[in-house]
């Protein structure tokens, strides 16, 4: 029997002072059979937060939202990217409402961009048991109250920097959690999700530099496909990039 959205929204929210990673904590609960759909882990500080391509996502106390939500995917495994894209679209839509004067976009595959700078990132980790996609842990790191960043993070930003508003992290947490869960448990055709994702895709139709660690090249970004690949144009040829095979150069 499927759970109601109200039951999912009423799942426990675990709030921690410090943790290695909210995703790790949620995974440990799943491994111990102590997790449920909608269970959410939030931390004021994480010491080993995980980002894409093995990068770390750390956050200072009372500056960032670091949250992981346990979900039970209702899509086939082949639609993992569609599932992830629906989350990114929901978050971008929410932030566009909170910061109406700012330009909110999604950088492929799932970074949140505000006014050409990175404000947050999504990390979806999956638990597959047998042939069944049992759980998806939706990790979100979002910069909210920072007023400046170190020089080496010159491409980072926060909601406060871009909007001038000192948002409540607790309010953002509650509203974003509800937004994400509603998006995951409201049936939407895959094609519609990808269409909206591409409408919000950062630098779509523009030229962008990539690298393989040895050389650099320029392509024009066309859009993302249902399988998660990025379609680009290079030297009048249409190519498809898979995440992790090349690096986006800011």
N, C-alpha and C positions, 0 to 999 in steps of 0.2 A: 504494500500500500504506500503510495507516494505521500511524502510529508507535505503539509500545508506550508505556504510561505510564512504564515504567522508563527508556526512552530519553529521554523528555521531561524527566523529573526529573534526568537526568544531563547535561542541556544546560549550557553554561558559565554561570557567575555572574561578572559583571564588577563589581569593587568599585573605586570612585573616591573620591578625597578630596573634590574639588569639581567640580561640573558645573552648567551652566545649568539643566538639567532632565533627570531620568532618562528621562522620556517622549521628550524631544527626542533624547537620545542613542540610545535604542532605535530611534526613527524614522529617524535617520541611518544606522544599521546596516541597516535594512530597505531604504532607498533605495539603498544600496551593494550590496545582495544579500549581506550578510554576517551576516544574522540566521537563526535557526532556532527552531523551536517549543520553548518552555521557556527560551530564553535570557533571562537576568535581569540588570538593571542596578541597582546599589545605590550610593548616595552618602552620605558623611557630611555633606555640605553641598550644597545647591543654591541658586543665586542667582536663578533665574527659574522656580521651580517653579510649575506651573499647577494651578489649582483650577477649580471650576465658575463659570460666569457671568463668566469673564475674571479671576477673582481669582487672587492669587498664593499659593502654598504654599511657605514657606521653612522651613528647619529648622536648629537649632543642632547643632554637632558633639556626637556621643554623647548626644543627647537624643531624636531622632526616627528612625523608620524611613522612609526614602524609597526606594521600590523600584518598578521597572517590569518587567513580565513580557511577553514576546512570545508570543502565542498564535495558533493558526490555528483560527478558529471553525468548528464543525461544525453550526451552526444557520443557518437562512435569515436574510437581512437583515431581514425583518419581525420577527424575534425578538431584535433588538438589546437591548431592555430585559430580556427574559427572561435573556439571556446576562449582562448586567450584574447583574441581581437575584441570579443564582446565585452570583456572586462576593461580593456583599454578605452574602448568607445564610451562605456558608461562613466569611467573616471574623467575622461576628457570633457564629456558633456556636463558633468557636475561642476568641474573647475571653471568651465566657460561661464556658467551661471554665477559662480562666486566671484569671478574676476571678469566682469563683462567688458571692461575696457582693454583687456589683454587678448592676445592671439594664442589660443591653446591648440596644440597639434600633437600627433603621435609620431615619434621617430621609429621607423622599422627596427626591430619588431615590436617593442613595447616600452619605449621610454616616453615620458610625458614632458613635452616641450612647451614653455611659455615664453613668448617673445624671443624666440630663437635660442633659448637657453634651457638646460635640463633642470626640471624641478622635481622629477621623480622617476621611479622605475618599478616595473612589475616583474616578478619572478614566479612562474608557475612550475611547481614540482608535482610529479604524479606518482601515485601508488598503483601498480598494476599487479593484480593477483590472478594467476592463470591467464586467461584471455580477457579478463574483465578489468576495466578501468575503474578501480574501486574508489579512489579519492584523488582530488586535486587540491593542493595547498596553494592558495593565492597569496603570495607575499607582496606587500606594497611598502615602498619607502618614499616618503613625500616631504620635501623641505617646506616648512610652513613659516617659522618665525625668525629665521636667520636674517641678519642685516648686512652681512658681508661674508665672503668666502676667501680662503687662502688663494694666493696668486696661481698655484698649480691647478686650482679648480675654477679657472676663469670662465668656463662654459656652464657653470652651475648658477642656479637662482632659487628663489623661494617665493611663496605667495606674498609675503610681506614686501619684499623688494619690488615685485611687479605691480602690486595693487596698492601698497601703502597702508594696508589694513593689518592690524595685529590680531589675526584670527585665533580663536580658541581651539587648541589641538583636540580637546575632548569633543567639542561640537563637530569638528571636521571628521573625527573618528566615527562617531555615531552615524552621521549622515552618509559618509562614504561607505561604511559597512552595509547599511541598508540599501544604498544605490547598487553596490556590487551584487549583493544577494538577489535583489529584485531582477537585475539584468540576467543573472544566471538561471533563474527559475521562471522567467517569462519567455515562452516559446517565440523565437524569431527565426525566420528562414536564414540559412547560411549565406545565401546570396545578398540578402539585405544587410547583414552584418558587415560583409566584406565591402559592399558599396559605401556604407557609412565610414568604415575604417579608411578607405581610400580617399574619401572626401576630406578626412582629417589628416591624411598622411603628410608628414613634414617633408617639404621640398619636392613634392610631386610636380612633375613637369619641368623641374629645374635641374641644372647640372650639379653633380656631386662627385667629390674625389674619394676613391677607395684605395686600399693598399693591401698587399699580401705579405708585408713585412720586408720585401725586397725592392719592390717598385710601386709607383703610384700611377693611377690612371683616372680619367674622367668619364662619367656616364651621365645620361639623362634618366631620371627616375620616372617610371611609368605608373607603377602601382604594385600592390601585393596581390598574390593569388591565394586561392583557398588552401593550398598545401603549405602556405607560409613563405613561399619563395618571393623574392622581390624581382619584378620584371623591370629591366633597364634597357636602354638603347646605347650601343657603342659602335661607332664607325658604321652606322646604318644597319647594324645587326641587332636583333632582339635577343637578349640573354636573360637567364634566370639565376639569381644569386640565392644560395641557402645561407641562413644565418650561421656565422662562425667560420665560414670559408674565406672571408675577407673582412677588412676592418674599415669602418666609416671614419673618415678623417675630417675633424672639425675645421 
